[in-house]
């Protein structure tokens, strides 16, 4: 593989609420790690923003911390790659300065603009080209169209539009590049050719040179600039490689590089990754199709806008000061099915399998008997129900799902994993490295640099399963009833037949 005494790999994960950095050796062990959080701004219910420079400033802070922890060994960092959220973008002027705050992926301001795009492009052609089932308000293309209509001065002055992954690479190397899985949901990418879709670029009214250069995952971007090295503490000899979407980096970091295994991440959002050996479209046109970093592989990527963040919202508003573990322990004393209490956890709209930016969170069926513990149980189960619905859709699309591998913050809770296993009636595994996205980015960098011989060899050597939670078959029938109640509540509320 590589000499653990001369070369290390670095993964940067630009998440929704934090920047995380970790350095790894040849055994996949994290030698140093750092997390720098930030808080999103919500000026209105449909708008979510963040000062663009915070992405770079927090990346520098986390990198300097990792360099400090490594000491002299920081000089051994051979390569790095970036794992990143999708859709969040920054508009830059010709000097590379942000013209406004970054518009975050959770933002749904561009509902009318998304509808305009849907009217202009046939659904089948749109899905076949972009891999996206439909155009939604959270896509970058719709939001840039919104800028054109509502902030014409920003639109006029914008020299480039970069996603967070692209923005960090730009600050590290001075190059404006992107990667297909990161850019898949901007609506501009022809995902099979990894090229820009000219018709969509022209429809939105921008130029091709305002978009970054597409490069496949694990491609060499370049070395750090002297300025970036000074800001981060890294060496200019460190090589920078394109990474991937955070969920896909997490899948790589959990060993999900071939068909049969599905990864799920219950973080801010719920996202699944199911790998296929070729392009496999969803016959219902509900799930995105995305390139996988492993050459020749693709994946279906069903997801839901909100997951663990719903539990965080509940804690912050109705159980201030309580630890999440305590709330979950209370919920486990409630019988499965929460005694008829149903939660629809769509606090920021729903995506797959039904795209509805107007969907909102709902608690249905509560009575004088229901307590705080019932509400927490209903939230935990609602994420399990979304997970089950996604798995059923993956099977309908022809993918085999034999087991689930869980990553992200939600994977730390044994009780929550047991609920998911019981609802889906599938075993759920956890890997030893709980920051799978940073490890996945490091693996991508290592394969790109030739430090790791292949994704298969990397998974064999670096990634280990920590434990496995088995479903309790005796709860299958009870959860079948509760799952039907969850789906009926959504369908009746929004009058959306399946």
Helices and strands as residue ranges (DSSP letters): E 8-14, E 18-24, E 30-37, E 41-44, E 47-50, H 52-70, G 71-76, E 77-84, E 89-92, E 102-103, H 111-120, H 123-130, H 140-150, H 152-157, E 160-163, H 164-173, E 177-178, H 180-183, G 184-186, E 189-190, E 195-196, H 198-204, G 208-210, E 213-214, E 220-223, H 226-232, E 239-245, H 246-253, E 261-266, E 270-276, E 288-291, E 298-301, E 303-304, H 308-318, H 324-331, G 338-340, E 342-344, E 362-364, H 372-396, E 403-407, G 409-412, H 414-424, E 428-431, H 436-449, H 455-462, E 465-469, G 473-475, H 476-494
